[in-house]
């Protein structure tokens, strides 16, 4: 995840929040994620996240990297 600005990945992403919390924007939707939440991000979706505290998470990417 970049320190600033948006990111776009050419694969579907699943993020699992293990500890902490994140404010994230996916497309035009603002979401607050906390420990235990799982979010699916479509391929090529514009996204930005801000960590609101120390956070542990897992990223899973699905598809063919090009």
N, C-alpha and C positions, 0 to 999 in steps of 0.2 A: 504494500500500500504506500503510495507516495506521501512524503511529508506535507505536501500542499498540492492543490489542483485535483483534477479529476483523473480517473483511470478508466480504461475500456479494455476488456479482455475478449478474445475471439473464441472463448469457451464458456459454457455454463459454469457458474460458480455456486457452491454451497458453503456458507460460513456458519460455524457452530461456535457460540460464545460460551467459553468454559468458566471464566471469571471476569468481573468488571463490567463495563458498559461502553457503548459506542452510539453516537448520533451519526446516522448515515442517510445519504440521499441517493436514491436509485431512480434515474430519470427525473420525474417531477415529484416523486413521493419521498417525504421525510419520515424516517423511522428511528425510534429509540430502541436499541437492543441491549439486553442484559443477560447475565449468566442463565443458561438453560435455553436461550432462544436460538432458533435456526432460521436462516434466511436463504432463499434461492434467488440468484441474480441471473437474468437471462443473458445469453451470448450477446456481445456488443452493446450492452447497456452502459450508459454513462453513469459513473458512480463516484461519490466522494464520502469519506468517513472522517469523523473527529472523535478521538478517544477521550472520554470524559474522566477516566481514571485508569490506573494500571489494569491491563486487560490481557487475558490469555484466550486464544481462539485457534480454531483449525480451519484452514481453507482447503476445499476440495474442488478441483477443476475437472470437467468432463467434456470430451470432444477431442478433435484433432487440432493440435497446435500447428499453426501455419506461419 
